[in-house]
Amino acid sequence: MVRVREDRAPFRRPTNVSIDARLVAEAKELGINVSRASEEGLARELKAERERRWLDENRDAIAEYNEWVRTSELPLAKYRRF
């Protein structure tokens, strides 16, 4: 769980990571904040993994619902105007 300070900004924890030196050098040349870029990349990876796991955990229920819709028609379909 992420700790939150009183002003609601996330607490940033100093962390050591190993990154290809060429990438770090190029990021510095281009004025890219390596810490922020790493944080954003990690956030994207975490979101993608949570989504993948949710889909995996709910795959059977989704398939059952889709089959029910295919065979039983959409709920409230009689009210559709298209």
C-alpha positions as CSV (number, residue, x, y, z in Angstrom):
1,M,0.0,0.0,0.0
2,V,1.3,3.5,-0.9
3,R,1.7,5.9,2.1
4,V,0.1,9.3,1.5
5,R,1.4,12.4,3.1
6,E,-1.0,15.0,4.6
7,D,-0.9,17.1,1.4
8,R,-2.0,13.9,-0.5
9,A,1.2,13.7,-2.5
10,P,2.4,10.1,-2.6
11,F,5.4,9.2,-0.4
12,R,8.4,8.5,-2.7
13,R,10.7,5.9,-1.5
14,P,14.4,6.0,-2.7
15,T,15.0,2.8,-4.6
16,N,18.0,1.4,-6.4
17,V,17.4,-0.1,-9.9
18,S,19.8,-1.2,-12.6
19,I,19.1,0.5,-15.9
20,D,21.1,0.2,-19.1
21,A,23.7,3.1,-18.9
22,R,23.1,4.0,-22.6
23,L,19.4,4.6,-21.8
24,V,20.2,6.7,-18.8
25,A,22.7,8.8,-20.8
26,E,20.2,9.4,-23.6
27,A,17.5,10.3,-21.1
28,K,19.7,12.9,-19.6
29,E,20.6,14.3,-23.0
30,L,16.9,14.6,-23.8
31,G,16.1,16.1,-20.4
32,I,14.0,13.1,-19.3
33,N,13.5,12.6,-15.6
34,V,14.6,9.0,-15.2
35,S,12.9,8.6,-11.8
36,R,9.5,9.9,-13.2
37,A,9.8,7.9,-16.4
38,S,10.6,4.7,-14.4
39,E,7.6,5.4,-12.1
40,E,5.3,5.9,-15.0
41,G,6.5,2.8,-16.7
42,L,6.1,0.8,-13.5
43,A,2.6,2.2,-13.0
44,R,1.6,1.1,-16.6
45,E,3.0,-2.4,-16.0
46,L,1.2,-2.7,-12.7
47,K,-2.1,-1.6,-14.3
48,A,-1.6,-4.1,-17.2
49,E,-0.9,-6.9,-14.8
50,R,-3.9,-6.1,-12.6
51,E,-6.1,-6.1,-15.7
52,R,-4.6,-9.4,-17.0
53,R,-5.2,-11.1,-13.6
54,W,-8.8,-9.7,-13.3
55,L,-9.6,-11.0,-16.8
56,D,-8.1,-14.4,-16.0
57,E,-10.0,-14.6,-12.7
58,N,-13.3,-13.6,-14.4
59,R,-12.9,-15.4,-17.7
60,D,-15.4,-18.1,-16.9
61,A,-18.0,-15.7,-15.6
62,I,-17.6,-13.5,-18.7
63,A,-17.9,-16.5,-21.0
64,E,-21.1,-17.7,-19.2
65,Y,-22.6,-14.2,-19.4
66,N,-21.8,-13.9,-23.1
67,E,-23.3,-17.3,-23.7
68,W,-26.4,-16.3,-21.8
69,V,-26.8,-13.1,-23.8
70,R,-26.3,-15.1,-27.1
71,T,-29.0,-17.6,-26.2
72,S,-31.4,-15.5,-24.1
73,E,-31.1,-12.1,-25.7
74,L,-30.0,-8.9,-24.0
75,P,-31.9,-7.8,-20.9
76,L,-34.2,-5.0,-21.8
77,A,-33.7,-5.6,-25.5
78,K,-37.3,-4.8,-26.2
79,Y,-36.6,-1.2,-25.2
80,R,-33.8,-0.7,-27.7
81,R,-34.5,1.7,-30.6
82,F,-31.8,0.5,-32.9
